[in-house]
Amino acid sequence: MNFLQNNLLYFIPALGLVGIIVMMIKSAWVNKQDPGDTKMQELAGYIADGAMAFLKAEWKVLSIFVVFTAALLAYSGTITEINGVPMHSSWIISISFIIGAVLSASAGYIGMKSATKANVRTTQAARTSLKQALKVSFTGGTVMGLGVAGLAILGLGGLFIVFLQIFHVTNVDSTEMRTAIEVLTGFSLGAESIALFARVGGGIYTKAADVGADLVGKVEAGIPEDDVRNPATIADNVGDNVGDVAGMGADLFGSYVATILATMVLGQEIKVTDKFGGMSPILLPMVICGLGIIFSIIGTWFVTIKDEKSNVQNALNLGNWSSILITAVSSFFIVKWMLPETLNLRGYEFSSMNVFYAIIVGLVVGTIMSLVTEYFTAMGKGPVNSIIQQSSTGHATNIIAGLSVGMKSTVIPILVLAGGIMTSYHFAGLYGVAIAAAGMMATTAMQLAIDAFGPIADNAGGIAEMSQLPPEVRERTDNLDAVGNTTAATGKGFAIASAALTSLALFAAFVGIAGITAIDIYKAPVLAGLFVGGMIPFIFSALCIQAVGKAAMDMVQEVRRQFREIPGIMTYEAKPEYEKCVAISTKASLREMMMPGAIALITPVIIGFTFGPEVLGGLLAGVTVTGVLMGIFQSNAGGAWDNAKKSFEQGVMINGEMFYKKSEPHKASVTGDTVGDPFKDTSGPSMNILIKLMSIVSLVIAPYIAVKAVATVQKVEVHKEIKIQQKTNQLGKVILSTFINTTNTLKN
């Protein structure tokens, strides 16, 4: 135990390394599985090549951004003081930023590479059994989950060790420690910046292809969704990888890092006497999340089914809940071992047990958010059934029903979030809110494995359709895909919930560094900032949805042209020009992702340096509130629309009559799904990155816009004079007394 106590700092990146080693083992297992016949491998090759081509093109654009931003950060790190106030930064923050950006991009790449290997192997496995198909697809998702969490813990823990040495940190309560953590924020900024562009760019790509393929292929030509004759079908399947896999990988990598960092920043303010040189509040979030990787690995062992009739969703839930339960139990022993009995942050005193309770609150909030999201988006549940029923009266009523479901789905999550914030704060103050978010993110590896399983299953179904495999193969992949739609929605709900708690922790850290004690909305500039912040998620969403619409129009025109000018496509006598559709999605996504990204990065800088930290605080409050609401609404509405459409593939009963694919209600559900696509896969999931990224940018610039109170010493002199007047009678007895009390204060 003494060895572990003395070397805990080095134990943290070792946990990340374990995750990466297990990831490599599982990746090797996936690669050994049968990839199917030549035609299947050819189609999978098109998808893999298209995904890799997009990532290379995206990286070229983002490399320019990374170099430019790193140069600005390096310059800012050379500023030693502002208005006589010393700065605690260094040019090394630029290196930290670059490493964060590279690892975030690598996390997305690992996921995409795994998914493009697992998709065709899942298709082949589905030719034998549903059990084997689930095993291959989920293992492929596990590769991404472990890769993301492993890289995050290895990178964050490793850099922290390096910075402690570079800046010669000997005391927690020192300028050197503040410098080390300030420089470490660059790592989070790099991770979240790449995550935003990857998520928005990938979302635009996948939905431009998906909408174009649906509108012309399913609605106009009357061919199946993933028919090999559809020119946009390869681009559609590529999009599943670059958006739902690479984008989600970078997204959760950024969330993971930001959550841990926010807790570390607040932990540095807590002065304790412990067995770790006063560093236990700083190390605790890294230890919990690092061990969460191990617990997630254990949780994956429970994801299995017996036969064709088994419930895939229940298997995934069992794995998820197992990892959460193990994390909850182990957190008790970790907290009791690491933290002293009492702690104090900004005058709020709490015990180590209260920190444990806050972690449990975070786990409970994450679990409830997942369950609520599952209810609102899963097939067979009331919300999705309501959309199905209203599809019978046309396209408009389908849209109305979906919007209603999405809006109603915000109520319980927001109440749960509000309760979680208040409860975690009650237990351990602002540190409690931050550690609750860290507890929620501890099982990120498992959450991502479940999330990435969905796009792999979706691709597997597409390859089965394009390869014209027997119907039972597509039935198995559709079973997995329908569950994947729900797991994708729950994953987005989980990400949004963690973003809300993380943003509050980042906000608290920003307030401390910026030197302000409160955000007074009674002040007109602050109230104006609040309104502007509330508007940003709307313009951000509008730009994302507009980008999908514009790119989808180009895709529709191209697919129509090919059907018109290459008549042999419909009779299988000619091969569609898949590469032209891939190029349309690639160019559109790279072009259109720049403006939303610029809004998130530049707005805090302009507001902060123009109006000061308090107005910037108002801006962040507005962004966080509307961003969380918009994210939940759009993700859940899109997921519900998608599963309403998929329900028709199995047959649904409306007013006593059965309806299937190609029926009029099904066509209405296709319209709803098309509207919901950019909601659930582009703008909705980008909301959590938007609110975190703006908070991190604000945290980075906080020292440069900080309000510093100048203390003055005054001598105060007090003069006090007391007069007593008395009247006496003839016998000398006092009959009246008057007291006069005079005070004169002189200030020098």
Buried (B, 14 or more C-beta within 10 A) or exposed (E): EEEEEEEBBEBBBBBBBBBBEBBBEBBEBBEEBBBBEEBBBEBBEBBBBBBBBBBEBBBEBBBEBBEEBBEEBBEBBEEEEEEEEEBBBBBBBBBBBBBBBBBBBBBBBBBBBBBBBBBBBBBBBBBEBBBBBBBBBBBBBBBBBBBBBBBBBBBBBBBBBBBBEBBEBEEBEBBBBBBBBBBBBBBBBBBBBBBBBBBBBBBBBBBBBBBBBBBBBBEEBEBBBBBBBBBBBBBBBBBBBBBBBBBBBBBBBBBBBBBBBBBBBBBBBBEBEBBBBBBBBBBBBBBBBBBBBBBBBEBBEBBBBEEEEBEBBEBBBBBBBBBBBBBBEBBBEBBEBBBBEEBBBBEBEBBBBBBBBBBBBBBBBBBBBBBBBBBBBBBEBEBBBBBBBBBBBBBEBBBBBBBBBBBBBBEBBBEBBEBBBEBBBBBBBBBBBBBBBBBBBBBBBBBBBBBBBBBBBBBBBBBBBBBEBEEEBBBBBBBBBBBBBBBBBBBBBBBBBBBBBBBBBBBBBBBBBBBBEEBEBEEEBBBBBBEBBBBBBEEBBEBBBBBBEBBBBBBBEBBBEBBEEBEEBEEEEEEBBBBBBBBBBBBBBBBBBBBBBEBBBEBBBEBBEEBBBBBBBBBBBBBBBBBBBBBBBBBBBBBBBBBBBBBBBBEBEBEEEEBEBEBEBBBBBBBBBBBBBBBBBBBBBBBBBBBBBBBBBBBBBBBBBBEEEEEEEEEEEEEEEEEEEEEEEEEEEEEEEEEEEEEEEEEE
